[in-house]
């Protein structure tokens, strides 16, 4: 099976007046938008692009208090940051992520340059950040085991377009290059990452809470409106971090593990967190099956709680993987990952064209409802909306 190598169009260009000159402190203030962002009086469609053009920058942060096992320097977090940009960025060429470029230099000769594919986005490299008079909510996105920070651009870029600063770190020691180098999924790195990943999230929150005035994100982030989201191991990370850090106000967890695992070393039971939680799962998931994983976690979630299931979705339906040529990737790698690559990307699975709008509708919808104070969006978090978008593919339970 050869799946088309392109992203769905996430951001739509719109005609707008010529932007006025702005300083870094007032860039974007007062600039018109094509429609109102989500808020107390607005509920734009969360399944598609929001009103903001999106900028992106890659930053590298170092946590001097920790060292990744097997490394000799302090723990490093390379992060992709997507954010609302000024109108001058609208319609400009977007970043294309060549996944081969993400490999360490010593690995590049061993894998064909064309093998891993390219993810095209409409996020504009180093675009001027937009300041709208009020800072934007922050969402930390955590990738899956052996994944990479730009693994879900269909979701993260769209989220930024709705008025969020979205930060996705590479979890050092548990990334795509780490997995390819080891040739297998290493249980030792899994145990290390189980501990390190929530600490990564909390380190990032500490960092953004104390930004110096000259930082490009200074004044852009509202630390009173913080969410976390992630896929697979990233979903575990999201739940664990939320149980450890009071600053997290909402969680969207895609294909998580079971409750018992996620609760290890988390002092407060999930029933007492008091924040909105959403599980997004897939009935054909072979990696972390809905029963017992998502179902056991659902039993411990209390209102406001939400549960999305895709009938023919698989584990990797919740990533950009299924829009790449999975056969070419499998053929290029020296390790057998065919079963992993087709858990969600096979002919029996829901297509990205159907799955992606549904995933965005409920994921972005939850954040818009609770982090952007949009009751109108909350009214869209219904089973009927899922049927409208995906027919019988979608089942949804919402208990606001």
N, C-alpha and C positions, 0 to 999 in steps of 0.2 A: 504494500500500500504506500502510495506516495502522496503526502499531504502538502497542499499548496503552501509555498514559502512566502507568506506575507501576513502582516497583522491586519485585523479589522481596523478601519479608520476610526481612531479614538477621538481625535480632535477635529472639529470642523471650522475652517476659516470663515470669517464673517467680515463684511465691509464695516469700517468704522472710520470716524474722523481722524485726520492726521494727528498723532499724539503730540502734546506739547512738551517742550524741554522740561526735564525734571531733575532735581538733585537726588542723590541716593537716599535722602531722608524723606522725600515726598514723591518718589517715583510711583506713578500709577494713581495717585490720589486724585479723585474727581474724574478719572477717565471713564467714559461710558462702557457698558457691557451690552452684549446682544440680548440678554435677558437677566432677570434678577437671580442671584445665587440663593440657595436654600437658606431659610431663616424663618422668623416668626410669621411672616406674611407671604412666603414664597416656598413652592415645592416643585422645583424643576425635576424632570425625569431622571432618576438616578441610574437608569440602565444605560445611559448614553453620556455623551460629553457634556461637561458643565460649561459655564459661561466664560471661564478664565482661560487665556492662553497659558501654556506651561513652559517653564524653564527647567533646566537640569544642570547640576554640577556634581562632580565626584570629589569627595573630601576624604582625607585619611586622618583618623584620630588614634591616639595612643593612650592606653590605660596603664600608667606606670606602676599601678598597684598589683597588676596580675601578669603572669607569663603563661602563654599557651604551652601545654606539655609537648616536648619535642622541639621547642623553639628556644633560642638563646637571647631574645630581645623581648621587651615588654609587649603585651598583647596589642595587636594592631587591628583596627576596624576600618576597612575601606567601605565607604558608604556612598550610595547613590541618593541624591536629594532632589526631589521634584517639588516644584513650588509655583504658585500663581505668579505670572509675569506681566510686564507692562504690555500695552496694546501693540507696541512696535514689534513684538515677537509673533503676533498672530499671522499665520500663513507663511512664516519663514521655514526654511528646510529644517526637518527634525533629525534627531540623533538616530543613527542606525547602529545597533549593537552587534558587532561581529564577535560571536562567542569565542572564536579562535584567538582573538586579541586578549581575551581574559586569561588565557593560559600563561603560566610562567615561561620565560624564554627557553628554558632547557627542554620543555615539553613540546613546543611548537613544531619542531622538525619531525616528531613521531606521529603527528595527526595531520591529515591533509587540511589545508587552509579552508576548503569549502565544506568540510564534513559537518561541522557543528551548526552551521546556519547563521542567518542574520535576522535580527529583530528590528523592524523599522518602526519608529515612533514619530510623533509630531512634537515631542518635547525639544525645545530649542536650547542648544548648548550655551551655557553661561548667559542666558537672557537676564535682563535687568529685573530684579524682584519687584513685585507690585506691593505698594502699601495703600490699603483702602481705608485707613483711619482707625481700623481695629485689627489687631493681630489675628492670624489664622490658627485653627486647631492643628495639632500635631498628631500624626499617625506613624508609628513605627511598624514596618513590615519585616517579618522574619521568614527567610527562605527555608525550604525543606532540607532534609539531610542530604549532604553531597550536592547541594544546590548552589545558587548564585544570586546575588542581590537583584539582578534584573530579570529574574525568572518569570515574573508575572506583570509585565508592563501593560497588558490589557486592562489591568485593575489599578495598578499604582498610578499610572499616568492619568487615567480617567478620574481617579480620586483627587489628585492635585487640581484637576480642572474644575472641580466643584468647590475649591477654596480651602485646600489643606496643604500644609507642608508635610510631605511624605518622605520618610528616611528609611532606607533599606540597607542594613549592613551586611557585608560578608562576614559570617561567623568563622573566624580564623580557626583552622584545623578541621573544619567540617564543610568545605566548599567543593565545587566541581573539580578544580585542579587537585585537591587533596585526595578525592576518591579515585581519580584517574591515575594518580601517582601510586597509590596503594594497591590498585588493581582489584579492590574488593571493599565492601562496607565493613569497617573495622570496629569491633565491639568496644575496644578501648577508647577510641575517639568518640564513640557514641556516649559512653559514660562521662567522659570529660565534658562533652558538649551539653549534656543534660544539666550539668552544674553551671557551665560558663555562659550559656546563651541567655538565661534571665538576667545574669549579671551584666551582660552586654547591653540589654535594654535599659537597665537602671543606670548604667554608666552614661548612656546617651542622654537620658533624661537629666542627669546631673549636668552634663555638658551644655545642653541647650538652655537649662535654667540659669546658667551663669555666663552667657555669651558676652564677650567684650563688645564695646560700642562700635568697633570697627569691623566686626564680622558681617559678612554679606547677609546673614539671616537675622541680624540684630533688629529687634522691634517687629519681626515678622511672625513670631510664634507666641501663642497664648498657652502658657503652661497650666492654666486651669481647665483647658479642654484638650485632653490627651487620650488617644486610643491606641490599641495595638491590634495587629492582625498578622496572620501567618498561615503557611501551608504545611501540613504534615508535622515534621519536627518543629516547624515554625509555629504551628497551632499549639503544640505542647508548650513551646516557649511563651506564647502569648498568654495562655491561661496561667502558667506558673508565675510569670512576671506580674500579672494582675493580682495574684494572691499575695505577692510580696511587697507591692508598691502602691500606696494609697493614691498616688498621682494619676494612675490609670483609671479612666472613667468609662471605658467601653471596650468590648472585645468582639472581634469577628474571627473565629477559628475555623479554618478549612481543613477537613479530614483529620480531626485530632485523634489522639490515642485515648484509652480509657481513663476513667476518673482516678483509680487507685494510683496509676503511674504518675499522673499529673500532680497529684496532691503530695507526693513525697517531698519532705522538707518545707512544705508550705504550711505555715502555722495556722492560718485562718481557713476554716472550711468554706467551700464555695458558697454554701447556703448563706453565709454571713457577709459576702462581699458587697452586696447592695448596689451593683452596677449592671447595666444591660449587657447581656451575653448572647451571642449567636453562634450556633454550629452550622456549618455548611458541609454536607456530606454527599456520598455517592453510593448508590445501592450495589454497583458492581465493583466497588473498591476491593481489590485483593490484598493490598498492602496493610491497610488498617480498616477492616470490614466494619460496617455500621454496627452490627451486632458481633461482639459486645462493646466496641470502643465508643462510638458516638452515643449509643443508647445508655451506657452506664454513666456517661457524663451528664446527659440530659436529665437523668433522675435526680441529680444534685443541683441543677440550676433552678433558680427561683425567679419569679417575675421581677423585672421584665426579661423574658427569655424568648428565644426564637430558634427555629429548627428548619433548615432547608435541606431537602433531599432531591437529588437528580436520579431518576429511575435507571437510566442507562449510562450514568456518569461513572468514571473510574477515578483512581487516585490522582492521576496527572491531568484530569480534566481541568483541575484548578491551577493551571500554569500555562505558560506560553508553549510548552513542549509540543502540544498537539497541533500547532500550526507550523511546525518544522517537519522536515523530511526524516521521520523516525527510522526508516529503513537505511538511509544513508548514514545516519549517526551510528546505528548498530553495526553496520558493516565496517565503519572506520575505527571503532574501538577494539582494543585487544581483549577486553573483558566481555563476558556474555551478559548484556543488560537488556536483552530483547524482551523478557517478560516485564521488566520494569518500564521500559519505554512504551509498551502497549497496554499498560494498566490505565486505561482512560483514553488512549489514542487509537484504538482499533476500530474496525468497521462496525462492530456491535455497539460502539459507544456514541453518545450524543455528540453532534458536531460542535466545534467552537462557535460557529455562527449562531447556534441556539443557546449554548451554555453560557457564553461570556456575558450577554446582556442580562441573563437571569442572575448570575453571580454578582454582577455589578449592582443590579437593582436592589438586592437585599443587603449586600455588604455596604455599599455607599449609602443606601437608604437608612441603615441603622445609624451610621455616623452622622448623617444629615439630621436625623431625628433628635439625637441626644447630644451631639457636640456642636451643632449649629442651630439648635432650638427651633426645629421645624415641625410643628404638629401636623402640618399638611403632608409632609413626607411620611410621618408615622402612619397616617391613614392609608398609605400605599403599601404598607407591609402586611399584605393579606394573601391568602391562597388564591383569590380571584385574580390578582395581578400576576401571579405565577402562571396561572392557566392562560392568561392573555399572552404572556411572553413565550411560554414553552409548552402549552397544552398539557397532555397527560404526562409529559416528562417530569413535571414539577409537582412536588408536594411540599406544603409549608404549614407550620404551626407557629402562630404568633400569640404571645401572652404578654401584652404591654404592661 
